[in-house]
Amino acid sequence: KVTLFGSLARGAKSGGFQLADSDLQSGAAVSSFETAFTNTVEAGFRASVFDDRLGLSGSLFFNDTKDEHVQVFDFATFQSVIENIDTATYGLELEAAFQAPPNLRLEGALALLETDITSSDDPTVATGNEVPFAPDMSVSLAAQYEDDLRIAGLDGVFSARVEYQFVGGRTVDPQNRLDLDSYGIFDLRIGWDAGDVEVFGFVDNVFDNRFADSAFVFGADPTGGVVAVATPGAPRRIGIGV
């Protein structure tokens, strides 16, 4: 069974006022930014084959945004402000899920993304730059095993799941002065669920991979190098619960 779909949509994101503004010190009116409008085109498919054991889906999309709200750091005022910048994003998404007899489920997803700044009134933001915090590729993989298991007279379901998530490189500001490296992490979870009682254990970021989850550019050093503050990703975490 295969279903094809397509859509055209237009959306809006309300404008607003700067959270921090140097005009406040002088009592002048606080500057604002305009409403953003996005036109979206998407086409794709959903399919179910092999007696519904394999599910597939995919889509292609294009988003054209006028006056997107983009955070820009102003070296002159040492403030971060929201500016209206035109952007375009396009890419594809693929997903698959396979139920392997008798108790194993496999899942996977892939997303590829290209972003461009198409117009900007800010001379520091060049046309063709990438949109901040938009990874060029994302991948997720998972395998889950389930089986009936009776413990202490209670009928329940034992489950074990391993997940892998990969996030590709992405820039942190519209000037594209700093890029964050890609990273990948593994998560594990084992549990037993009897309805009224559930016991589980988990390990997030199994190999304790250290990476920057996000970053903020706020200046330059005397040599002209970028100065930024990064937010680290969560380290390995181990836990149990009942």
HELIX and SHEET records of a PDB file:
HELIX    1   1 ASP A   23  SER A   26  1                                   4    
SHEET    1   A10 VAL A   2  LYS A  13  0                                        
SHEET    2   A10 ALA A  36  VAL A  49 -1                                        
SHEET    3   A10 LEU A  54  ASP A  74 -1                                        
SHEET    4   A10 GLN A  79  ALA A 100 -1                                        
SHEET    5   A10 LEU A 104  SER A 119 -1                                        
SHEET    6   A10 MET A 137  ILE A 151 -1                                        
SHEET    7   A10 LEU A 154  VAL A 167 -1                                        
SHEET    8   A10 TYR A 183  ASP A 193 -1                                        
SHEET    9   A10 GLU A 198  ASP A 204 -1                                        
SHEET   10   A10 ARG A 237  GLY A 241 -1                                        
SHEET    1   B 2 GLY A  16  PHE A  17  0                                        
SHEET    2   B 2 SER A  32  PHE A  33 -1                                        
SHEET    1   C 2 ARG A 170  THR A 171  0                                        
SHEET    2   C 2 ASP A 179  LEU A 180 -1                                        
SHEET    1   D 2 ALA A 212  ALA A 220  0                                        
SHEET    2   D 2 VAL A 226  PRO A 232 -1                                        
END                                                                             
